[in-house]
């Protein structure tokens, strides 16, 4: 995956954080999830699907408990962004 595409995904994540008013913990968890998805797949498609799940969140203020696929801190993950 090219650096330019990763840059655009990071910018998209920042816009999602702002639009949905993510808590600091949720920001940290989503950034970690995107990095992990990049490492696992070596491509942008899994991270892109995860970002689409974040865009679709139906809450105004996002806490860590609202996150699909993000690490919860106890070693578990919510919805797996690699599927679909």
C-alpha positions as CSV (number, residue, x, y, z in Angstrom):
1,X,0.0,0.0,0.0
2,X,1.3,3.4,-0.9
3,X,2.0,6.1,1.6
4,X,-0.3,8.5,-0.1
5,X,-3.3,6.2,0.5
6,X,-2.3,5.7,4.1
7,X,-2.1,9.5,4.5
8,X,-5.6,9.9,3.1
9,X,-6.9,7.2,5.5
10,X,-5.3,9.0,8.4
11,X,-6.9,12.2,7.3
12,X,-10.3,10.5,7.0
13,X,-9.9,9.0,10.5
14,X,-9.2,12.6,11.8
15,X,-12.4,13.8,10.1
16,X,-14.4,10.9,11.6
17,X,-13.1,11.7,15.1
18,X,-14.1,15.3,14.7
19,X,-17.6,14.6,13.3
20,X,-18.5,12.0,15.9
21,X,-16.7,13.7,18.8
22,X,-14.6,10.7,19.7
23,X,-13.3,10.4,23.3
24,X,-9.5,10.3,23.7
25,X,-9.7,6.6,24.5
26,X,-11.7,5.9,21.4
27,X,-9.2,7.9,19.2
28,X,-6.4,5.9,20.6
29,X,-8.2,2.6,20.0
30,X,-9.2,3.4,16.4
31,X,-5.7,4.6,15.5
32,X,-4.3,1.3,17.0
33,X,-6.9,-0.7,15.0
34,X,-6.0,1.0,11.7
35,X,-2.3,0.3,12.3
36,X,-3.0,-3.3,13.2
37,X,-5.2,-3.8,10.1
38,X,-2.4,-2.3,7.9
39,X,0.1,-4.7,9.5
40,X,-2.1,-7.7,9.2
41,X,-3.2,-7.3,5.6
42,X,-0.4,-5.2,4.1
43,X,-3.1,-3.4,2.1
44,X,-5.6,-0.6,2.7
45,X,-8.8,-2.6,2.1
46,X,-9.3,-3.8,5.7
47,X,-8.6,-0.4,7.1
48,X,-10.9,1.1,4.6
49,X,-13.8,-1.1,5.6
50,X,-13.1,-0.3,9.3
51,X,-13.2,3.4,8.5
52,X,-16.5,2.9,6.7
53,X,-17.9,1.2,9.8
54,X,-16.8,4.3,11.8
55,X,-18.5,6.6,9.4
56,X,-21.7,4.7,9.8
57,X,-21.8,4.9,13.6
58,X,-25.2,6.2,14.7
59,X,-24.0,8.1,17.8
60,X,-23.0,11.7,18.3
61,X,-20.3,11.2,21.0
62,X,-18.2,8.0,20.6
63,X,-16.7,6.2,23.5
64,X,-14.5,3.1,23.3
65,X,-17.6,0.9,24.0
66,X,-19.2,2.1,20.7
67,X,-16.3,1.0,18.4
68,X,-16.6,-1.8,15.9
69,X,-13.5,-3.9,15.5
70,X,-11.3,-1.8,17.8
71,X,-9.3,-3.4,20.6
72,X,-11.3,-3.1,23.9
73,X,-8.3,-3.3,26.2
74,X,-9.1,-6.8,27.4
75,X,-7.6,-8.5,24.3
76,X,-11.0,-8.8,22.5
77,X,-12.2,-7.1,19.4
78,X,-15.7,-6.1,18.2
79,X,-16.8,-6.5,14.6
80,X,-13.9,-7.9,12.5
81,X,-13.2,-5.4,9.8
82,X,-11.4,-8.0,7.7
83,X,-14.8,-9.7,6.9
84,X,-17.6,-8.5,4.7
